[in-house]
Amino acid sequence: MFNHVLAPDTQAILLLCGSFGQNRQIEPQPLTLSEYNSLAEWLRENQMRPADLLAPTTEEHLQTN
């Protein structure tokens, strides 16, 4: 049996951009490519990775930036 574990960065990106087979008509909607690109640029500027958004201390970090 295979045990597939996604990397934390992959988990965060899927949560931000994935629709998981649903056609959402209500908020929140998955990020578009341009929205994700803007977020990725902001993460780079702040020396962060997508997985950092899943950390418990992220809210504190976001409030200081």
C-alpha positions as CSV (number, residue, x, y, z in Angstrom):
1,M,0.0,0.0,0.0
2,F,1.2,3.4,-0.9
3,N,1.4,6.2,1.7
4,H,1.3,9.5,-0.2
5,V,2.0,12.6,1.8
6,L,2.0,15.9,0.1
7,A,4.7,18.4,0.9
8,P,3.5,21.3,3.1
9,D,4.0,23.8,0.2
10,T,1.8,21.6,-2.0
11,Q,-0.9,21.4,0.6
12,A,-1.0,25.1,1.0
13,I,-1.1,25.7,-2.8
14,L,-3.9,23.2,-3.2
15,L,-6.0,24.8,-0.4
16,L,-5.5,28.2,-2.0
17,C,-6.1,27.3,-5.6
18,G,-8.0,23.9,-5.8
19,S,-11.7,23.5,-6.4
20,F,-11.7,19.9,-5.3
21,G,-14.3,19.0,-8.0
22,Q,-16.8,21.6,-6.9
23,N,-18.2,24.4,-9.0
24,R,-18.3,27.1,-6.4
25,Q,-20.7,29.9,-6.9
26,I,-20.2,31.4,-3.4
27,E,-17.2,32.8,-1.6
28,P,-14.5,31.9,-1.0
29,Q,-13.4,31.0,-4.5
30,P,-10.0,29.4,-5.3
31,L,-7.4,31.9,-6.3
32,T,-7.0,32.7,-9.9
33,L,-3.5,32.3,-11.6
34,S,-2.9,36.1,-11.4
35,E,-4.1,36.2,-7.7
36,Y,-1.7,33.3,-6.9
37,N,1.1,35.0,-8.8
38,S,0.6,38.1,-6.7
39,L,0.6,36.1,-3.5
40,A,3.7,34.2,-4.6
41,E,5.5,37.5,-5.2
42,W,4.5,38.8,-1.8
43,L,5.7,35.6,-0.2
44,R,9.1,35.9,-1.9
45,E,9.4,39.6,-0.8
46,N,8.7,38.6,2.8
47,Q,11.0,35.5,2.6
48,M,8.1,33.2,3.2
49,R,6.9,29.9,1.5
50,P,3.3,28.8,0.9
51,A,3.6,26.3,3.8
52,D,4.3,29.3,6.1
53,L,0.6,30.3,5.6
54,L,-0.4,27.1,7.5
55,A,1.7,27.9,10.5
56,P,0.0,29.0,13.7
57,T,2.1,32.1,13.9
58,T,1.3,33.4,10.4
59,E,-1.4,35.7,11.6
60,E,1.1,37.6,13.8
61,H,3.5,37.8,10.9
62,L,0.9,39.1,8.5
63,Q,-0.2,41.8,11.0
64,T,3.4,43.1,11.3
65,N,3.9,43.3,7.5
